[in-house]
Amino acid sequence: MQLKNKTVTGVIQPLSYVDRTLRQQGFRRVGEGSVPIYDVVIYDSSTSTSYFLRIPTSITHGGSGKGELSVKIGHPYLEAKILIYGPDESFVIPQAVKRAAEDKLKELAAYLLPADSDT
């Protein structure tokens, strides 16, 4: 499920900064491609189910102007770590897990948003 949190979506920063910041916040870089996707596991003890909070990125030509590759943060999404089989099965992500994911995104925004926006 795509999250409606817009705090980090669309942010453009140097890849090295995004990579370092997300890793410090517990995310790991996944995929073999040159465009990184980051995820962190959120465990729901009430249902014994794990979820991925995923943050896709895309390479962009804007950025620091220092010759460093920059990325644009895509729309974060949340999905169950296990695959649910069957077209008739409906699967609802618990509100507590959604809140935890949204809180994590708010925390990331504090690090990823440009600091000069406060001056």
N, C-alpha and C positions, 0 to 999 in steps of 0.2 A: 504494500500500500504506500502510495506517495504521501509524504507528509506536507501539510500546508504551511509549515514554518518557512518564512521568507527571509529570515535574518542572515543566513549564509548563502542562499541561492543567488547566483549572479556575481558573487565577489570574485575579483580578479587579483591574484597575488603571484609572486614568483613561486615556481614549483618547489624549490628547496625549502622555502618558508612554510608552504602548505604541508609538505611532507613532514617536516620536523614538528610542526605544531600538532598535526593529527596524530602522529606517533606518540608524542608526549601525552596526549589525551587518551591513549589506549587503543587507538585505531591501528589496523595493519593494512598494508598495501596488498591488494589482491589482483590477480590476472597477470598474464604474461605480456600484454600489449604495452605500447608506449604511452597510452593514455591511462593514468592510474585511476583505480577505484579503491576507495577505502571503506573498511567496515570494522565494526566493533560488535561484540556479542552482548546482548542484554538477556539475562536469565530471569525467568519468572518462576519463583519457587512455589507459588500456589498451584501452578499447572505442570511444573517440572518440564517446561518448554523453553528452548533458547530461540532468540530472535537475532537477526542481523539488522543493525542500523547501517545502511550503505550510503556513501556519498560519492557519486560519480563526478568526474572532472572532464574538461575538454581543453585541448591546447588552444591558446589564443594568441593573437599577434599583438594585443595591447599589453601594457605592463610597465615594468620599471625602466625600460629604455637602456638598461645596462647590459644588453646582450643575453640576459638569462631567460630561459624558457618560462613562460607564465601560463597559469591554468585558470580556468573559470569554473567555479563550483556549480554543479548541477543541482537538480531537485533531489534532496535526500529521500530515501524510502526505507520502509521497514518490512521485513518478511520473516516468516518462520524458518528456522534452520532446517527443519525436516520438511520433506515434500509431502503434501497432502494429495493423495490420489483419488480420482473419481470426480466426474463433473457435477455430481449432485451434492457433494459435501460442501457445506458452507463453513468457513473458518473465520472467527472473529478474533482480532488481536485485543487483548485486555486493555482497558483504559489506563491501568497503572503502567503498562509497558509503553503505551503511547506517550504518556506524561514523562516517563524516564527518557525516552528518545528526544522529546521536545526540549527537556531541560538540558540534555547533553548538547543539543544544537545551539541553545542560548549561550551556554558556556563557551562553545567554539567561536561564536560570533564575537565575544569579548576579545578573543585573540586574533581573529582573522580580519575584522573590519579595520580599515585604515585609522590610525591613531589621530591623524590631523583633522578628523571630522569633529572632534571635541573642542577645537580651538576657535 
